Every structure is written in structure tokens, then in C-alpha cells.
Amino acid sequence: MTQGNGSTVDGVLRRSARRTPARVALEYGERVWTYDELDDAVSRAAGALLAQGLAPGDRVGAYGHNSDAYLIAFLACARAGLVHVPVNQNLTGDDLAYIVGQSGSSLVLADPDLAGRLPDGTRVLPLRDADDSLLARLGTTSPYDGPEPRGEDLVQLLYTSGTTALPKGAMMSHRALVHEYLSAITALDLSAGDRPVHALPLYHSAQMHVFLLPYLAVGATNILLDAPDGDRLFDLIETGRADSLFAPPTVWIALSNRPDFDTRDLDGLRKAYYGASIMPVPVLERLRARLPELAFYNCFGQSEIGPLATVLGPDEHEGRLDSCGRTVLFVDARVVDEKGEEVPADTPGEVVYRSPQLCEGYWDKPEETAESFRDGWFHSGDLAVRDADGYFTIVDRVKDVINSGGVVIASRQVEDALYTHEGVAEAAVVGLPDERWIEAVTAVVVPRGEVTEAELIAHARERLTPFKAPKRVVFVAELPRNASGKILKRELRDRFGAAT
């Protein structure tokens, strides 16, 4: 193999395999992979992919559930110089066709139960559970021994979640992701002695790039689950097999709402990571009260930066539960006004970044790239304040801020007020068109027990300046969200805005 500079995603695994070849790297179901076995599987899978007639730089879609095959396929693409395109396994129809087509994927690696959803004419190779699957080919393919990709080469098109517009493919290089892995390791105190369980979808950047790959870099033993099943998670914690867990707020809320949350022995959980969307402060307070010895880490960022940008560590929570922390090792950030000028401390503005972790732009979208990358900084679309000590607090997404009667209202503040009511299981606040108010503050609530609209509005008015309180409350059985846990406020605006 022609040697490169080592700043590659697959090089992360190779180094761990040389350092601790016999240590268990991954457990998935009944299959157990040592670091040496996993590294060999990646080389064989790289050879199998290139045998399909692919060439370095070709895009390869990945449309599958969590599995060891999914991880091997990603690392194999990295080793072979291919560009991996993770696709949300819940996408169907036009949404699915858009990403496959817009990325120009030459081949899609798909689980058999999902392959039938792909557009007609898509070239498909099963990931697993078939005689001709990628996993089955490992035993019959020679290890790849070609040239290593370069650090500046693209390794992934990381599509944005599309909560406010069509997804854009953030062009991630090997070097950007390797920088992000080191940022994650240092900011999140990841170590080989941790026993992490990975339950969120691997197509999403947080689970793959903030946790699984950095944990492989340090040589930990990783347990991979199909989904964040509460019974399975609690069993792993109680038996001492898992002591580290990442989940978005929606999953932490669901776990804390379980009837057995107060009775199971969860003291073995040492590190709790949350992120991907804003954690309601009342929920965090409830979790910390139940598990006072648990170290909580707030992880914040977005796809374009790999995705970790800031972290609030366990010793930084007191007095700033609503903060997302300070920037990680390789990230520089500031808060600016509409002219791009930095604002004083504690003044709201848009967060902008510069970092070696940043993407190279958006795939085949030069106008959107130019709009987001201006004056040497990436404009995030997040509205935040930064205090004098460097701690950031996210106020809202710029597009989610509500303009009611000419007054700007942050939806997060209203949501936090609603979460203090015992009758609220989940809440999302949006602005809906209104002839008098321009946008009316509207709360969409998943109730717990019996609760009325008037009761929740009165509850919010007691805790907020009255004009910030919801003018309307809509009750639903569940909130729409993507697989990473982000609530899709665009869908709520479309659904309930049409009814106003």
C-alpha cells in the first residue's frame, strides 16, 4: 500500500489495531470483532467495493440500519478513497430519491428490507443478510492494498437534517473529521477504559463522528445497538457492561418518563452525553436529581463542523444549565450581528465558526456555499449569546425565532417554561401566521395525563413576560422528528399554519 500522511478516517482504526490487536473493538448482537479482525474486515470490504468497478472519488450511498456491516462499509469507503453518503433509513419517496440523485451515488449499500424503497434503476449491493452482501464477501475478497487517500480528499457527504429546507451535502474531508475526533476525545474525556453503548443511528454524524469513531481511536470496547431501546440500555447499565451513553434530549426524556426509571439500578452509568438539539432545563434538572453522581456533558454543533463545536463539561453545569459550553480544541467561534461584526458579551447574535473541522462547502450547491461561507467564517444560522467567560448559550435557530407583534421571542424560553408543568411530556413552540400579531406564539404539546390549553397558557404567563406566553396550545400524540432526535418545526409550521 502506498503510504499517505496518516490523516485519514480509516487510519484511526489501523493505528488502534496495531496498538491493541486482540482487544475487542465492537460487539453487535452475537458478533464480536477484535481491533485486528475489524481492521482486516475493512480492508477486505474496501477490495470488494473497488471490485464493483468503483473508482476513488465515486459516491457510495449507505441506506441501512445500525450494524457492524454499516460501520465496516463506512471505513471501507474511507480506505478505498470513495465518498460515503449516509442516508436516513426513514427516508422514502422523493426525499430518498433527492439525496441519492443529488449526490450522484454510483452504488447504494442497502439493507435488504430497505432496498425496495430506492428509486428504479439504482445500483444496489446488500449490506448484510444475503449471500451476495458486503458482509458475506469479506471471506472471499483479498485485503485492499492500494494507495491511501490523502487527508484533503473527501470522505463523506454529510447531509444536513433538512429541518428548515432541502438537505445539503456538507463535503467532509478526512482531515476535517480527524481533527473533529481529537476535539471530541479531549473535550468529552473519552478513554480506552470507558464502556460506551451506541444506540442512535450511525447515519447521523453525532453518533458516528462524536462517539463511535473517537472511541475506536482510543481503543475502547464498543457495544452497538439497533435502536435506543430502554429495556436493553437499562440492562447493559445494570450488569456493568455499559457506563457511557449519548442520546438526544428526546431519548433522555423518554428514558426519564419510563415507570422503572426511579427503581432500576443505574448507578453504573458514569458519563451521560446529550446533544443534537436543545435540552430543556427542567428535564436536565430532573435527570441530575435522580442521578447526582452522573457526569453530564452537553455537546453542541452541526453537520458542517463534523459536528462537535462546543461542550459544557460536568464541572461547568452549576449555574449555567442552559449553556452549551465553550469551543472545543480545533474550533474558533464568535457571535456577530447582521453586518458580520462581533457583538459585545451577553448580546444575541449569529454564531460563526472557522475551524479545520469545517466542511469544504455544499456538494454541487455553489450559491448556498457562498451564502454560508462569508468573510472567512461559516455562518451557522444559530442565534446565541456568549458571556465574558467564553460560554455560549443558544437562544434559537435564526429561522425559529418568532416575531410576534414586532417583538422577537425565542421559542426555547417558552418551551422551558412549559416543561416545568407536570402535564407536559414534550413541547415545541413555533410561530404561526396571524393577522394581528404577524406570528402567534403556538405551543405544540404531547400531554402527560389530563391538562388543558387554558391551564398551560396560564402556567406560562406566570413564568414569562405575558406577551411571550403561547396564544394557542395544540395537543398531539407525538412530535415529528428526525432519527437524530431533532424536532421538525418546519413540519409543525406547515401542518398547523394551514389551519389558521
C-alpha positions in Angstrom: 0.0 0.0 0.0 1.3 3.4 -0.9 1.7 5.3 2.4 0.0 8.7 2.9 0.3 11.1 5.7 -2.0 9.1 8.1 -4.6 11.9 8.5 -7.4 9.6 7.3 -10.5 8.3 8.9 -9.6 4.6 8.3 -6.1 5.4 9.7 -7.8 5.9 13.1 -8.8 2.2 13.1 -5.5 1.0 11.7 -3.5 2.6 14.5 -5.7 1.1 17.2 -5.4 -2.3 15.5 -1.6 -2.1 15.6 -1.6 -0.9 19.2 -4.1 -3.3 20.7 -4.9 -6.0 18.1 -6.5 -8.5 20.4 -8.7 -6.1 22.3 -12.4 -6.3 21.5 -13.4 -3.3 19.4 -17.0 -3.9 18.6 -19.9 -6.0 19.8 -23.1 -6.2 17.7 -25.6 -8.9 18.5 -23.8 -12.2 18.6 -20.8 -10.9 16.6 -17.7 -9.8 18.3 -14.8 -8.1 16.5 -11.3 -7.5 17.8 -9.4 -4.5 16.6 -7.3 -6.7 14.3 -10.3 -8.5 12.9 -12.2 -5.3 12.3 -9.3 -3.7 10.5 -8.9 -6.8 8.3 -12.6 -6.7 7.5 -12.4 -3.1 6.5 -9.5 -3.8 4.1 -11.4 -6.7 2.5 -14.6 -4.7 2.2 -12.6 -1.9 0.5 -11.4 -4.5 -2.0 -14.9 -5.8 -2.5 -16.2 -2.3 -3.2 -13.5 -1.5 -5.8 -14.2 -4.8 -7.4 -17.7 -3.4 -8.3 -15.9 -1.1 -10.8 -15.8 1.9 -8.5 -13.0 4.4 -8.6 -11.7 6.8 -5.9 -13.9 9.9 -5.6 -17.1 8.0 -6.6 -20.0 8.4 -4.2 -21.4 5.4 -2.4 -24.8 5.7 -0.7 -25.4 3.9 2.6 -29.0 3.1 3.4 -29.2 0.8 6.3 -29.9 0.3 10.0 -27.3 0.2 12.7 -25.0 -2.9 12.2 -21.4 -3.9 12.2 -21.7 -4.1 8.4 -22.7 -0.4 8.3 -19.6 0.6 10.2 -17.3 -1.6 8.1 -18.8 -0.2 4.9 -18.1 3.4 6.0 -14.5 2.6 6.9 -14.0 0.6 3.7 -15.2 3.6 1.7 -12.7 5.7 3.5 -9.8 3.3 2.9 -10.6 2.9 -0.8 -10.8 6.6 -1.4 -14.6 6.5 -2.0 -17.0 9.2 -0.7 -19.6 7.7 1.7 -23.1 9.2 1.6 -25.1 8.2 4.7 -28.9 8.2 4.1 -31.5 8.4 6.8 -33.1 5.0 6.9 -36.5 6.5 7.4 -36.5 8.4 4.1 -38.7 7.2 1.3 -40.1 8.5 -1.9 -39.0 11.9 -3.2 -36.8 12.6 -0.1 -34.8 9.4 -0.6 -34.6 9.9 -4.4 -33.3 13.5 -3.9 -30.3 12.5 -1.8 -29.4 9.5 -4.0 -29.7 11.6 -7.1 -28.2 14.9 -5.8 -25.1 13.1 -4.5 -24.6 11.2 -7.8 -24.2 7.9 -5.9 -22.8 5.2 -8.3 -23.9 2.4 -5.9 -26.1 2.2 -2.8 -25.2 -0.2 0.0 -28.6 -1.1 1.5 -30.2 -3.4 4.0 -32.5 -5.9 2.2 -35.6 -4.6 3.9 -34.9 -1.1 2.7 -33.6 -1.7 -0.9 -37.1 -1.8 -2.4 -37.7 1.8 -1.5 -34.8 3.0 -3.6 -35.6 4.7 -7.0 -35.9 2.4 -10.0 -32.5 1.9 -11.7 -30.5 2.4 -8.5 -27.5 0.0 -8.4 -27.7 -1.8 -5.1 -25.3 -4.1 -3.1 -26.9 -5.6 0.1 -25.0 -4.7 3.3 -25.9 -7.9 5.1 -28.3 -10.8 5.4 -27.8 -12.0 1.8 -25.3 -14.4 0.1 -24.0 -11.6 -2.1 -23.9 -9.0 0.7 -20.9 -6.9 1.5 -20.5 -8.8 4.8 -20.6 -12.1 3.0 -17.9 -11.0 0.6 -15.4 -10.5 3.3 -14.3 -14.1 3.4 -13.7 -14.3 -0.4 -12.0 -10.9 -1.1 -8.4 -10.1 -0.7 -7.5 -7.2 1.5 -7.1 -3.9 -0.3 -3.5 -2.9 -0.8 -3.8 0.2 -3.0 -2.8 3.8 -2.3 -4.0 5.6 0.8 -6.3 8.6 0.3 -4.9 12.0 1.2 -6.0 14.0 4.2 -7.6 16.6 1.9 -9.6 14.1 0.0 -13.4 14.0 0.5 -14.6 11.0 2.6 -18.2 11.8 3.2 -21.2 13.9 2.0 -22.8 14.6 5.3 -26.3 15.8 4.5 -27.9 18.3 6.8 -31.0 17.3 8.6 -33.3 19.4 6.5 -35.4 20.7 9.3 -35.9 24.1 7.6 -35.1 23.4 3.9 -33.9 20.7 1.5 -30.8 18.9 2.8 -27.4 20.0 1.7 -24.4 17.6 1.4 -21.6 19.0 3.5 -18.4 17.9 1.9 -16.2 16.4 4.7 -12.6 15.7 4.2 -10.5 13.0 6.0 -8.5 15.8 7.7 -11.6 17.6 8.9 -13.0 14.5 10.6 -9.7 13.5 12.1 -9.5 17.0 13.7 -13.0 16.6 15.0 -12.2 13.2 16.5 -9.4 14.7 18.5 -11.6 17.6 19.6 -14.2 15.0 20.8 -11.6 12.9 22.7 -10.2 15.8 24.6 -13.5 17.7 25.3 -15.5 14.6 26.3 -12.9 12.7 28.3 -13.1 9.6 26.1 -10.7 6.8 27.2 -10.0 3.2 26.4 -11.4 2.2 29.8 -14.9 3.5 29.0 -17.6 1.1 28.1 -19.7 3.0 25.6 -23.0 1.9 24.2 -24.0 3.4 20.8 -27.8 3.3 20.2 -28.5 6.3 17.9 -28.4 5.9 14.1 -24.9 5.7 12.6 -26.1 7.6 9.5 -26.2 10.6 11.8 -22.9 12.5 12.4 -23.2 12.7 16.2 -23.2 9.0 16.9 -20.7 8.1 14.3 -18.2 11.0 14.5 -18.5 12.3 18.1 -18.6 8.9 19.7 -18.1 5.7 17.8 -15.0 6.7 15.7 -13.3 8.7 18.5 -13.9 5.7 20.8 -12.3 3.4 18.2 -9.4 5.9 18.1 -8.7 5.5 21.8 -9.2 1.7 21.8 -12.4 1.3 23.8 -14.7 -1.7 23.5 -18.0 -0.5 21.9 -21.4 -2.0 22.0 -23.7 -1.2 19.1 -27.5 -1.4 19.3 -30.1 -1.3 16.6 -32.0 1.5 18.4 -32.2 3.2 21.8 -34.4 0.6 23.5 -34.9 1.4 27.1 -35.0 -2.1 28.4 -31.8 -3.1 26.6 -30.0 0.1 27.7 -31.0 -0.3 31.4 -30.0 -4.0 31.3 -26.5 -3.1 30.0 -26.0 -0.5 32.6 -27.3 -2.7 35.5 -25.0 -5.5 34.5 -22.0 -3.3 34.2 -21.4 -3.8 30.5 -22.1 -0.1 29.7 -21.1 3.0 31.5 -21.2 5.7 28.8 -24.3 6.8 26.8 -25.0 9.5 24.3 -28.6 10.4 23.5 -30.5 13.4 22.2 -33.0 15.2 24.7 -35.9 13.3 23.2 -34.4 10.0 24.2 -33.4 11.2 27.7 -36.9 12.5 28.1 -38.3 9.1 27.1 -36.0 7.3 29.5 -36.8 9.6 32.4 -40.5 9.1 31.7 -40.3 5.3 32.0 -42.1 3.8 35.0 -38.9 2.0 36.1 -36.6 5.0 35.8 -36.7 5.5 39.6 -36.3 1.9 40.5 -33.6 0.5 38.2 -30.0 0.4 39.4 -28.4 3.0 37.1 -25.5 4.0 39.3 -23.1 2.2 37.0 -23.6 4.9 34.3 -20.7 7.3 34.7 -20.9 9.5 31.6 -24.1 10.9 30.1 -23.8 12.9 26.9 -26.7 14.9 25.4 -26.9 17.0 22.3 -28.3 17.1 18.7 -31.0 19.5 19.9 -31.6 21.8 22.9 -32.1 20.0 26.3 -35.0 21.6 28.3 -33.5 22.8 31.6 -36.4 21.2 33.7 -35.6 17.8 32.2 -31.9 18.2 32.9 -32.7 19.1 36.5 -34.8 16.0 36.9 -32.1 13.8 35.5 -29.4 15.3 37.7 -31.6 14.9 40.8 -32.2 11.3 40.1 -28.5 10.5 39.3 -26.5 13.0 41.2 -23.1 11.3 40.7 -23.6 11.0 36.9 -21.3 13.3 34.8 -23.3 15.2 32.2 -21.8 16.6 29.1 -23.7 18.9 26.7 -22.5 18.5 23.1 -23.4 21.2 20.6 -22.6 21.7 16.9 -23.9 20.9 13.5 -23.2 18.7 10.5 -21.0 21.2 8.7 -18.4 21.2 11.5 -18.1 17.5 11.9 -20.4 18.1 14.1 -18.9 19.0 17.5 -18.3 22.7 18.2 -18.8 23.3 21.9 -19.0 21.2 25.1 -20.3 22.0 28.6 -18.4 19.7 30.9 -19.8 18.1 34.1 -17.9 20.5 36.3 -19.3 23.5 34.4 -23.1 22.8 34.7 -23.7 24.5 38.0 -25.3 27.9 37.4 -25.4 27.5 33.6 -27.6 24.6 32.8 -28.9 26.4 29.7 -25.4 26.8 28.3 -23.8 24.6 25.6 -20.3 25.4 26.9 -17.1 26.6 25.3 -15.5 25.8 22.0 -13.6 22.5 21.6 -9.9 22.2 20.7 -10.0 23.0 17.0 -12.9 25.4 16.8 -12.9 29.2 16.9 -16.3 30.9 17.2 -17.8 34.3 17.7 -21.2 36.0 17.8 -21.9 38.6 15.2 -24.7 41.0 14.1 -26.3 41.2 10.7 -23.3 43.1 9.3 -20.9 40.4 10.4 -19.4 42.5 13.2 -18.7 40.8 16.6 -21.2 41.9 19.3 -20.4 42.6 23.0 -20.7 39.8 25.6 -24.3 38.8 26.5 -25.6 40.3 23.3 -27.6 38.0 21.0 -26.3 37.4 17.5 -25.5 34.6 15.0 -22.7 32.2 15.8 -20.0 32.0 13.1 -17.1 29.5 13.0 -13.7 28.9 11.5 -12.0 25.6 12.0 -10.1 22.8 10.3 -13.1 20.7 11.2 -15.3 22.6 8.8 -16.7 21.1 5.6 -15.4 22.2 2.2 -18.8 23.6 1.2 -22.0 22.0 -0.1 -22.0 19.4 -2.8 -23.0 20.9 -6.1 -24.6 24.0 -4.4 -22.2 27.0 -5.1 -24.8 29.6 -4.2 -25.6 28.0 -0.8 -21.9 27.6 -0.2 -21.2 31.3 -0.9 -24.1 32.3 1.4 -22.9 30.3 4.3 -19.1 30.9 4.0 -18.5 34.6 4.1 -15.6 36.7 5.1 -13.6 33.7 6.1 -16.3 32.4 8.5 -19.0 29.8 8.4 -22.4 31.3 9.3 -24.3 28.7 11.4 -27.8 30.0 11.5 -27.8 29.6 15.3 -28.8 32.6 17.5 -26.7 32.7 20.7 -25.1 34.8 23.3 -21.5 34.5 24.6 -20.7 35.6 28.1 -17.4 37.2 29.3 -16.0 33.8 30.2 -16.5 32.3 26.8 -19.6 30.2 27.5 -22.2 30.1 24.7 -26.0 29.8 25.2 -28.1 29.0 22.2 -31.2 31.2 22.1 -32.7 29.6 19.0 -32.2 28.8 15.4 -32.4 32.1 13.5 -35.2 30.6 11.4 -37.1 29.5 14.5 -37.2 32.9 16.3 -40.7 34.2 16.5 -41.7 37.8 15.5 -44.9 38.4 17.4 -46.2 42.0 17.2 -42.8 43.2 16.2 -41.2 41.7 19.3 -38.6 38.9 18.8 -39.3 35.8 21.0 -37.1 32.8 21.4 -39.0 29.6 21.2 -36.6 27.9 23.7 -37.5 30.2 26.5 -41.2 29.4 26.1 -40.5 25.7 25.9 -38.5 25.7 29.1 -41.5 27.4 30.9 -43.9 24.7 29.6 -41.6 21.8 30.7 -42.0 22.9 34.3 -45.6 21.8 34.2 -46.1 18.2 35.2 -48.7 17.7 32.5 -46.2 18.3 29.6 -44.3 15.3 28.3 -42.9 17.1 25.3 -43.3 20.6 23.8 -42.3 22.5 20.7 -43.1 26.2 20.2 -43.4 27.8 16.8 -44.7 31.0 15.3 -47.8 30.7 13.1 -49.2 33.3 10.7 -51.5 35.8 12.5 -53.2 38.9 11.1 -52.8 40.8 14.3 -49.5 39.5 15.7 -47.7 38.7 12.4 -46.8 35.4 14.1 -48.7 34.0 17.1 -46.7 32.0 19.7 -48.1 28.5 19.4 -47.2 25.5 21.6 -47.5 22.0 20.3 -47.6 19.7 23.3 -47.5 16.0 24.0 -49.5 15.8 27.2 -48.9 13.6 30.2 -52.3 13.0 31.9 -55.1 15.5 31.9 -54.2 19.1 31.1 -56.0 21.9 29.3 -54.9 24.7 26.9 -56.0 27.4 29.4 -54.0 25.7 32.2 -50.8 25.7 30.2 -51.2 29.3 28.9 -51.8 30.5 32.5 -48.8 28.4 33.7 -46.5 30.0 31.0 -47.8 33.6 31.8 -46.8 33.1 35.4 -43.2 32.3 34.4 -42.7 34.6 31.4 -43.4 38.2 30.4 -47.1 37.8 29.3 -46.5 38.6 25.6 -44.1 35.6 25.4 -46.8 33.1 26.6 -48.5 30.9 24.0 -51.6 32.3 22.4 -52.6 28.8 21.4 -51.8 25.3 22.5 -52.3 22.3 20.3 -52.2 18.8 21.7 -50.7 15.9 19.7 -49.8 12.3 20.3 -46.2 12.8 19.2 -43.9 15.4 17.7 -42.4 14.9 14.3 -38.6 14.5 14.5 -35.8 13.0 12.5 -33.8 10.0 13.6 -31.3 12.1 15.5 -34.0 13.5 17.8 -34.4 17.0 16.3 -38.0 18.2 16.3 -39.0 19.1 12.8 -40.5 22.5 13.4 -40.9 23.1 9.7 -43.5 20.3 9.6 -45.3 21.8 12.6 -45.5 25.2 10.9 -46.7 23.6 7.7 -49.3 21.4 9.4 -50.8 23.9 11.8 -50.1 27.1 9.9 -52.5 25.8 7.2 -55.2 25.5 9.8 -55.0 29.2 11.0 
